[in-house]
């Protein structure tokens, strides 16, 4: 006891008693802390497996060819090592020699001796001086002699053909005519036709002397007549359709142009004893002969 007492007196005299208290507290606390650590299990140390660099599986493996081909790529496949395609140039990208550059100015001299500057036009390419644009030649209009007819004539079973008919021209042909164009009436509004023997007509025209015995036929523009050619036994050998489209009146200045005719028509009329009309050269029209009404002598041409 004297030993402990001496130590205590020395600590008090040297003012070391706080240290002694801390030492005593530490001696008491150490066993307590050690007891708590012994209750919790020690952590298990991670065991690092030794890896053999020769036999170990690689972390990254090569993909098979089938797996690559089965990949679905969005968009067009691109070659990362290919050269990029250059954009194609269009003719509009090329500079035109006929267009002035935008920064070019055209200077002209005015009447006062000064100069004026005109900016270039950007509306389109300039036309070179002295160059003319080719034009399509226009087809000349068809001319007609006075009192020529535009008709449609042909077989009634098919579409008739459009044609120009001259005075005294026979239809359908000169060796086997069905009718002859004599000319126009005094007022110029009707065309007169002489029918051959054995021709029967039905339609819009007017017959003279009677519809049952038609010798001359009068037609106006826009009218149609059907003609049946009948032989001596009463059989119909041909059927025609005649459409009078237009009577040309003022295409020529001279009325004598209306006397133009075919030689075949003149020869056919020469075989007749007398016609009910005569041709007036001054007016180019037909005038009826006084005292001649119907029953005109006919030609004996065959109408087969």
Order of alpha helices (4+ residues) and beta strands (2+ residues): alpha-alpha-alpha-beta-beta-beta-beta-beta-beta-beta-beta-beta-beta-beta-beta-alpha-beta-beta
